[in-house]
Amino acid sequence: MKKQPARVLFYIFIITFGLVWLIPVFFLTITALKSNGDLFSNPLYALPSKYHFENFIEAFNEGNMIVYMRNSAFISIIKVPLGILVAALAAFGLTRLSFKWEKPFYIFFILGMTIPFQACLVPLVIMLTKANLMNTYVGLIFIYIGFGIPFAMLILTGFFKGIPRELDDAARIDGCSDLGLFFRIILPVAKPAIATLIIMDFLATWNEFLLAQIFISSDNLKTVTTGIMSFTGEYSTDYPLMMSGVLLSVLPVLLVYIIFQKHFVKGLGGAVKG
């Protein structure tokens, strides 16, 4: 009975937090369903006098959203698994293969999280320009992978350390090589951590704006975050169409979360069953 007040307070906090989170979603949705005249002639919180569902169709077709979402999907589908694979191989080497410089290498990789990417923009522009990778998917994907590895390594290293060493011994007795141990034992056991990274990495890649704005200039190569800016004109901005585009851009992220959400909390906890 003593736990009852604490539980009630916990649920009140969760419900309040959820309502606060829903406030911007509410304003985003009602703005997307208004006309420009309705938006500027009535209070922001007022419901649409007429619901303009055609805004979503117009944003998708005339706003070129289908091209921008395709570009973001292409980049994310390549970058997310490739980046996680590189980080997983590095974490595997640091946790399962003993070598002399293990801790310095780990610190070196993790220090990458402390460097703001804004400080690297000038050398990155010079490097990609000399490599003829400016305004290309390849250059942008390489940059995304580089900045994503430290965090992915932090998550995977902590998870891999919790995997019992007895599994390694049993696999090696059965004749597994290092790569066999990695692909057949470690990765399957680490599915919760990998699912967590897929969600977080996909979200970060899909929503990234600054790097895509700097390194991609062609309209047909722009990602969804930079493409939405096309609704902003020199003298005016079509806010309902912009908000419709934002809502459309959220759908793939929700789909990825729904697919992998059952592993999300378990992966963050870094726990494995014996």
C-alpha positions as CSV (number, residue, x, y, z in Angstrom):
1,M,0.0,0.0,0.0
2,K,3.0,2.3,0.7
3,K,4.0,2.0,-2.9
4,Q,0.6,3.2,-4.2
5,P,1.2,7.0,-3.8
6,A,4.6,6.7,-5.6
7,R,3.0,4.7,-8.4
8,V,0.2,7.4,-8.8
9,L,2.8,10.1,-8.9
10,F,4.8,8.2,-11.5
11,Y,1.7,7.8,-13.8
12,I,0.9,11.5,-13.3
13,F,4.4,12.4,-14.4
14,I,4.3,10.1,-17.4
15,I,0.9,11.4,-18.5
16,T,2.0,15.0,-18.0
17,F,5.2,14.4,-20.0
18,G,3.2,12.7,-22.8
19,L,0.8,15.7,-23.0
20,V,3.7,18.2,-23.1
21,W,5.3,16.1,-25.9
22,L,1.9,16.1,-27.8
23,I,1.5,19.9,-27.8
24,P,3.9,20.6,-30.7
25,V,2.5,17.6,-32.6
26,F,-1.0,19.1,-32.2
27,F,0.1,22.5,-33.5
28,L,2.1,20.8,-36.3
29,T,-1.0,18.8,-37.4
30,I,-3.6,21.5,-37.3
31,T,-1.2,23.8,-39.2
32,A,-0.7,21.2,-41.9
33,L,-4.5,21.0,-42.4
34,K,-5.1,24.8,-42.8
35,S,-4.8,27.1,-45.7
36,N,-2.4,30.0,-45.7
37,G,-5.4,32.5,-45.3
38,D,-6.8,30.4,-42.4
39,L,-3.4,30.2,-40.7
40,F,-2.8,34.0,-40.7
41,S,-6.4,35.2,-40.0
42,N,-7.1,33.0,-37.0
43,P,-5.2,32.2,-33.7
44,L,-2.5,29.5,-34.1
45,Y,-4.3,27.2,-31.7
46,A,-7.6,27.4,-33.6
47,L,-8.8,24.4,-35.4
48,P,-9.0,24.7,-39.2
49,S,-12.2,26.3,-40.5
50,K,-11.9,23.8,-43.4
51,Y,-9.6,20.8,-43.4
52,H,-7.2,20.8,-46.4
53,F,-6.1,17.2,-46.6
54,E,-5.0,18.0,-50.1
55,N,-2.0,19.7,-48.6
56,F,-0.4,16.3,-48.0
57,I,-0.9,15.3,-51.7
58,E,0.5,18.7,-52.9
59,A,3.5,18.4,-50.6
60,F,4.2,14.9,-51.8
61,N,3.8,15.7,-55.5
62,E,4.5,19.3,-56.2
63,G,6.8,19.7,-53.2
64,N,9.0,16.9,-54.6
65,M,8.8,15.1,-51.2
66,I,8.9,11.7,-52.9
67,V,12.4,12.5,-54.3
68,Y,13.7,13.9,-51.0
69,M,12.3,10.9,-49.0
70,R,13.8,8.5,-51.6
71,N,17.2,10.2,-51.2
72,S,17.1,10.1,-47.4
73,A,15.9,6.4,-47.5
74,F,18.8,5.5,-49.9
75,I,21.4,7.2,-47.7
76,S,20.0,5.7,-44.5
77,I,19.6,2.2,-45.8
78,I,23.3,2.2,-46.8
79,K,24.7,4.2,-43.9
80,V,23.0,2.6,-40.9
81,P,23.9,-1.1,-41.5
82,L,27.3,-0.2,-42.8
83,G,28.1,2.1,-39.9
84,I,26.8,-0.4,-37.3
85,L,28.9,-3.2,-39.0
86,V,32.1,-1.2,-38.8
87,A,31.4,-0.2,-35.2
88,A,30.5,-3.8,-34.3
89,L,33.8,-5.1,-35.8
90,A,35.8,-2.5,-33.9
91,A,33.9,-3.3,-30.6
92,F,34.4,-7.1,-31.2
93,G,38.2,-6.5,-31.6
94,L,38.3,-4.4,-28.4
95,T,36.3,-6.8,-26.3
96,R,37.0,-10.3,-27.6
97,L,40.5,-10.1,-29.1
98,S,43.3,-9.2,-26.6
99,F,46.1,-7.0,-27.9
100,K,48.5,-4.5,-26.4
101,W,46.9,-1.2,-27.3
102,E,43.3,-2.1,-26.5
103,K,42.5,0.6,-24.0
104,P,44.3,3.5,-25.9
105,F,42.4,2.5,-29.1
106,Y,39.1,2.5,-27.2
107,I,39.8,5.9,-25.7
108,F,40.8,7.2,-29.1
109,F,37.5,6.1,-30.7
110,I,35.4,7.4,-27.8
111,L,37.1,10.7,-27.8
112,G,35.4,11.2,-31.2
113,M,32.2,11.9,-29.3
114,T,33.8,15.0,-27.7
115,I,34.7,16.7,-31.0
116,P,31.8,18.9,-32.4
117,F,31.3,18.2,-36.1
118,Q,31.1,22.0,-36.7
119,A,34.9,22.1,-35.9
120,C,35.6,19.7,-38.7
121,L,33.6,21.3,-41.5
122,V,36.5,23.2,-43.1
123,P,38.9,20.2,-43.3
124,L,36.0,18.0,-44.5
125,V,35.1,20.4,-47.3
126,I,38.8,20.5,-48.4
127,M,39.1,16.7,-48.2
128,L,35.9,16.0,-50.1
129,T,36.7,18.6,-52.7
130,K,40.1,17.1,-53.5
131,A,38.6,13.6,-53.6
132,N,35.8,14.8,-56.0
133,L,33.2,13.7,-53.5
134,M,31.4,17.0,-52.9
135,N,27.7,16.9,-53.8
136,T,27.7,13.0,-53.8
137,Y,26.0,10.4,-51.7
138,V,29.3,8.6,-51.2
139,G,31.0,11.6,-49.5
140,L,28.0,12.3,-47.3
141,I,27.7,8.6,-46.2
142,F,31.4,8.5,-45.3
143,I,31.0,11.6,-43.1
144,Y,27.9,10.1,-41.4
145,I,29.6,6.8,-40.7
146,G,32.7,8.6,-39.3
147,F,30.7,10.7,-36.9
148,G,28.4,7.8,-35.9
149,I,31.1,5.2,-35.0
150,P,32.0,6.5,-31.5
151,F,28.5,6.3,-30.1
152,A,27.8,3.0,-31.7
153,M,31.0,1.6,-30.3
154,L,30.2,2.9,-26.9
155,I,26.8,1.0,-26.9
156,L,28.2,-2.2,-28.5
157,T,31.4,-2.4,-26.4
158,G,29.3,-2.3,-23.2
159,F,27.0,-5.0,-24.6
160,F,29.7,-7.3,-25.9
161,K,31.5,-7.2,-22.5
162,G,28.4,-8.7,-21.0
163,I,28.4,-11.7,-23.3
164,P,29.8,-14.7,-21.4
165,R,33.3,-15.8,-22.5
166,E,32.1,-19.4,-22.3
167,L,30.3,-18.9,-25.6
168,D,33.6,-18.0,-27.2
169,D,35.3,-21.1,-25.9
170,A,32.5,-23.3,-27.0
171,A,32.5,-21.8,-30.5
172,R,36.3,-22.2,-30.9
173,I,36.1,-25.8,-29.8
174,D,33.6,-26.3,-32.7
175,G,36.2,-24.8,-35.0
176,C,34.9,-21.2,-35.3
177,S,37.3,-18.6,-36.6
178,D,37.3,-15.0,-35.3
179,L,34.9,-13.9,-38.1
180,G,32.8,-17.0,-37.5
181,L,32.6,-16.1,-33.8
182,F,31.6,-12.6,-34.7
183,F,28.9,-13.4,-37.2
184,R,27.5,-16.7,-35.7
185,I,27.7,-16.0,-31.9
186,I,28.3,-12.3,-31.0
187,L,25.9,-10.6,-33.5
188,P,22.9,-12.9,-32.9
189,V,23.3,-12.5,-29.1
190,A,23.6,-8.7,-29.5
191,K,20.4,-8.3,-31.5
192,P,18.8,-6.0,-28.8
193,A,21.8,-3.6,-28.9
194,I,21.9,-3.7,-32.7
195,A,18.1,-3.0,-32.9
196,T,18.6,0.0,-30.5
197,L,21.3,1.4,-32.7
198,I,19.3,0.9,-35.9
199,I,16.5,3.0,-34.4
200,M,18.8,5.7,-33.0
201,D,21.1,5.8,-36.1
202,F,18.2,5.8,-38.6
203,L,16.6,8.7,-36.7
204,A,19.8,10.7,-36.5
205,T,20.6,10.1,-40.2
206,W,17.1,10.8,-41.4
207,N,16.8,14.0,-39.4
208,E,20.4,15.4,-40.0
209,F,20.3,18.8,-41.6
210,L,23.6,20.8,-41.4
211,L,26.0,18.3,-43.1
212,A,23.5,17.5,-45.8
213,Q,22.9,21.2,-46.4
214,I,26.7,21.9,-46.8
215,F,27.8,18.8,-48.8
216,I,24.7,18.3,-51.1
217,S,23.8,21.2,-53.4
218,S,21.9,19.5,-56.3
219,D,18.1,19.6,-55.8
220,N,17.7,16.1,-57.1
221,L,20.2,14.8,-54.4
222,K,18.8,16.7,-51.4
223,T,17.6,14.8,-48.3
224,V,14.2,15.2,-46.8
225,T,15.4,17.8,-44.1
226,T,17.0,20.1,-46.7
227,G,14.3,19.5,-49.3
228,I,11.6,20.7,-46.9
229,M,13.3,24.1,-47.1
230,S,12.1,24.4,-50.7
231,F,8.7,25.4,-49.2
232,T,10.4,28.6,-48.0
233,G,10.4,31.3,-50.7
234,E,12.4,34.5,-51.0
235,Y,9.4,36.6,-49.8
236,S,7.0,34.1,-48.2
237,T,6.7,30.7,-46.7
238,D,3.9,28.2,-47.3
239,Y,3.7,26.9,-43.7
240,P,0.8,24.5,-44.2
241,L,2.7,22.7,-47.0
242,M,5.9,22.7,-45.0
243,M,4.1,21.2,-42.0
244,S,2.5,18.6,-44.3
245,G,6.0,17.7,-45.6
246,V,7.3,17.4,-42.0
247,L,4.5,15.0,-41.0
248,L,5.1,12.9,-44.1
249,S,8.8,12.8,-43.3
250,V,8.0,11.4,-39.8
251,L,6.3,8.3,-41.2
252,P,9.4,6.2,-42.1
253,V,10.9,6.9,-38.7
254,L,7.8,5.7,-37.0
255,L,7.8,2.6,-39.2
256,V,11.4,1.7,-38.2
257,Y,10.6,2.3,-34.5
258,I,7.5,0.0,-34.7
259,I,9.6,-2.8,-36.3
260,F,12.4,-2.7,-33.8
261,Q,10.8,-1.2,-30.6
262,K,10.5,-4.5,-28.7
263,H,14.3,-4.6,-28.6
264,F,14.8,-0.9,-27.8
265,V,14.7,-0.9,-24.0
266,K,16.5,-4.2,-23.6
267,G,19.3,-2.9,-25.9
268,L,19.8,0.3,-23.9
269,G,20.1,-1.8,-20.8
270,G,22.9,-3.8,-22.2
271,A,21.8,-7.0,-20.5
272,V,22.0,-10.5,-21.8
273,K,20.4,-13.7,-20.5
274,G,22.6,-16.5,-19.5
